[in-house]
Amino acid sequence: MSAIHTPATRDLPPARPRWQVIVIRPETMTLVLLIAALFGASLLSPYFLDVGYILRSFTLSAEFAIVALVLTMIIIAGEIDLSPAANMALSACLFAFAQQAGIPMPLAIAIGLFAGLVMGAINGFMVIRLQIPSIIVTIGTLTLYRGLAQVIAGDKSIRVPDWFIGINTVLIAGIPLTVLIFIIASIILGVVLSMTIFGRQIYQIGTNEVAARHAGIRSQRIKMSLFLLMGLVSAAAGLMTASRLGSVRYDLGLGGELQMVLMAMLGGTYIFGGRGTILGTFLAAWLLVIVSTGMTVANVPPSVQLVVQGVLLIVSIIATNFIYSRTQR
């Protein structure tokens, strides 16, 4: 008995083989670049063949990488937040100022974390309730938070207690604590985003928010929770940076916005929302560490390194758009 073909089924293209599906995923491109970067960097210095050296190098960017994980979720939901680095600075300055004023350390830490939560709430309120585009809101709050940090700290450094210094030197099973936090956060957020209803709703909101609302998804509540999470995680990252550096300045994390966005984009997160993975950002974070450390070993000037990061950002956005357009076809 012959199969019955309707016009609709006859017009459908054949399903792609699984190997093609894997190859065209943006994460695959990031993994290939990571392997190539490791190979190239090992030619520059034999230290790149040492896992311990790579882990120590990653501690310099671990705070940005942790925040980039949450930023990935925000971008998938169709929004963006450019203020987390300024949030890190202001939260750390408030924490340092509080402990220097004689406030007990646990309370000072709570003040810093609460400040980050408030900053996330401010961003979320203006984006969700006032309906102002998130890129405009967060550019404004980026400047505001950084300016407030300078008002609090001035041009001087605020030193933190000696016992608080050195979170990046704490090793657990040979892995620096900040790197371990990044790995655990990647696993947790990866599971949430790919295996829970909440994660699927984030994708649906980023793909078509109007349709998501008609489907009963509370998009405003979900977006607000993401902005709150971003504020809290940014504040925690600011305190971690303060522990690593041993002091706090208003310019803490300056320029970190570029690295965070680059990690998300290089990992295949679609700038217009609806697509992306935590795995991609995880791989991109390691790729950037290898590239930046390799350039440092090769004595590449910081200005040239910044140019390379900018080129990587542009190329990653173009490549991601191309891959997703091919997938749609």
N, C-alpha and C positions, 0 to 999 in steps of 0.2 A: 504494500500500500504506500503510495507516494505521500511525502509530507506536504502539508498545506501551507502555502506561503501567502501571507497577506501583503499588500503593498507596503505597509509600514515595516514589516520584517525584512522584505527584500531590499529596502533602502538602507538598512542598518549596516554599518561597516563591520567587518569581521573583528572579533575580539583580539586584542594584542597578546602575543605570547608573554608569559610571565617575565622572561628575561628582559624583554623590551620595556616592560613596565618599571622594572628595577633600574634599568640603565638610564631612563629619561627622568628619573626622580632627581630633584635638585640636591638631595643629600648625597647621592652617588657622586655627583660632580665635586661636592665639598670633600668627600672621602678621598677621591683621586688626587685632588689638590693637596690634601694633608699628607698623603704618602709621598707625593712629589716634593713637597716642602721638606719633609724629613730627610729624604735622600739628598736633596741639594744642600741642606744645612749640615748634614754629616760630612759633606765634602769640604765645607768651610772650617769645621771644627770637630774633632773626635768626641768632644763632650756631648754632642747631640745623640750619641749612641748610648749615653748613660741616662737611664730612666730617672735617677735621682736629680740630675741636672735639669732635666725637662720639668720635673715637678717643682723644683725650686724656682725656675723661671716663671712657671704658671702662677705662683703666689703673688707676683707683681700685678697680675690682671684678674685675679680670682674674684675680687669684689665686683668689678664691672661685668664679669661673666655671669655671676649670680643674678645681678639685676637684669641682664640681657634675657634671661630665661623668662622672667615675668613680662618684659617688654615684648617678647615674641607673642605671648598670649594676647596682649593689648592690640598689637598690630593685626593679628588674626581676627580679632573682634571688629576690625575696621577703624580703629583709632590709632593714635600715636602719642607718646609722652617723651618730650625732649628735656624734661626738667630733673630726672633722677640724680644726675651728677651734682647739680646745685642743691638738691634735697640732701644728698650725702654730706655736703659741706655745711649746710645750715644745721642739720641734726647733730653733726659732730661738734660744731662750735657751741651749740646750746648745751650739749653734754659736758664739754670741757669747761665752759664758763660756770656751769652749775657745780661741778666737783671742785673747781678752784675756789668757789665761794663758800666752801665748807659743807655743802650738801652731801649726805652719805652716798657712796658710789652706787648702790643699787637704785636709789631714787634718781640719781643723775642719769643713769642708763635708761631708766623708765622715761625720764623727761625727753631724752633724745629720740627714743622710739615713738613716743606719743607725738612729738613734733612732726616726725615723718608721716605718721598716720593722718595728722591734721592737713599736711601739705597735699597728701593724696586725696583727701576729702575735698579740698579747695579745687583741685584740678577736676575731679569728678563732678562737683556741683556746677561749675561753669560750663563743662562740656555737655552734661546730661540735662540739667535743669534750665540753663540759660541758652542751650543750643548753639554755643559758640564752637567753631571748628577746633578740634583738639590741637592741631598744629599751631594755631594762633594762641590758644590759651597757654600751652606749655612753653612756647617761646617767651611769652610775657612772664610766666611764673619762674622760668629759668633765670631771667634777669632779676626778678624780685627776690628770689631766695638767695641768689649769689650776693646781691647787694646787702640784704639783711645779715648774711654771714660776715661781710666785711665790716658792717656797723658794729657787730658784737665783738669780733676778734681784732679789728683794726688791721694794721700791717704787720703785727707781731705774731709769733707762734705761741700757742697755749700748750704747755707740756702736760702730759697725762701721767698718773702715778707709775712708778717703775714696775709694779706687779701687773699692771694692765698691759704692758708692752710685750710684744712678741707672739701674737697669735699665729703668725705665719711660721714660727719656728717650732711650734708644738707638733709632734709627730705621733700619728696613730697608725700602727702597722706599717711604719715607714712612709706614710703619706702625710704631707702637711695638712693641718686641720682645715685651713681655708679651702684647699683643693678637695678635701673629703666632703666638706659642706656643699661645694658646688656639685660634686658627683651625686650626693644624696638628693639634693634639690632637683637635679636633672631627672633622676629616676621618679621622684614623687610627682613632679609637674608633668613629666612625660606620661605617666599612668593616668593622671587626672585628665589630661588633654585628649588622650587617645582611647581611653577605656571607660569613661564615665559619661553619664547623661550631660553633666555640666560642661564637659569638654566638647561634646558634640553640639551643644547649644552655642558655644562660642564660635565654632565654625559656621553654624547656620546664620548667626547674627552678622558675621563678617561677609558672608556670601550675599545675603539679602535680608536686611534688617526688617523691612516692611513685611515680607513674607514670614519672617520669624515671629513677629508680633502677632500676625493673624493665626499662626500656629500655636499661640498661647505661651510663647517664650517671653519671660520678663527680661527683655533686653536691657532696660535701664538699670535694673537691680544687678544684673550680671556685670555690666560695664562699671558700675560704681564699685562693686566688690573687687574688680581688677585694678582700678585706680587706688583703692585703699591698700590692696596687697602691694602694689608698686611703691606706695609711700612708705609702708612698713619695712619692706625689704631694702629699699634705698637707705633708710635710716640705719638699719642693721649693718649694711655694707659700709656706711660712713663710719660707724663705730669700729668695725673691723679694720678699716684703713687707718684710723687713728691709732689703733693698737699696733699695726704694722710699722707705722712711721714714728710712733712715740710722741707725736705732737699734732696739733691741729692748727690749720691756717684757713683763711677764707677761700683760698684757691685750691683747696683739697678737691681732687677729682676733676680739675679743670680740663676740658676737652674730652671728658669721658663719654659725652653724648655720642660723638662720632664712633668710638669703639663699640658702644652698645648697639647702635643701629647697624653698624657694619657686621657684627656677629649675627644679628638676626637676619639681615639681608643675604649675607654670604651663606647662611645656612638654608636658604631657599624660602624664607618667609615672603609672601606676596605683599607688596607695599599697599595694595588696595584692599587687603583683608581676605579672609576666607580660606587661606591656604598657608601651610607652614607646619613645622614640627619642632619639638624640643630637641630631638636627636640632631637635626640640622644645625641648630644653634650650638649644641654641645660640641659637635665636630668643628664648627667654625671658630669657636673660642680657642680650641687647641691649635687650629691652623694659624690664627693670628699670633698666638704666642710664639710658635715656631718661626713664622716669618719675621716678626719684630726682633726676636732674639737673634736670629740669623743675621739680620741687617746690622744689629749692634755689634756682633762678633766681627762682621766684615767692615766695621768702622764707617758705616753709612751715616751721614749727618742726620740729626733728628728732623730737620726740615724736609729732607728727601724721604724719610720714612713717612712723614705726614702726607706727602704727595702720593706715595705708594698706597697708603690706606685710602685716600680719596679715589684713586684709580680703581682699587679693588671694590669700593662701594658702588661706583658707577657700573663697572663690569658685572658685578653680582646682580644688580637690579635689571640690567639689560638681559643677562642670561636667564634669570628667573622668569621674566616676562616672556622670553622666547620659548622656554620649556613649557610654561603653562599654556601659551597659545597653541603650541604643537599638540599638547594633550587635549585641548578643547576640540581641535580638528579631528 
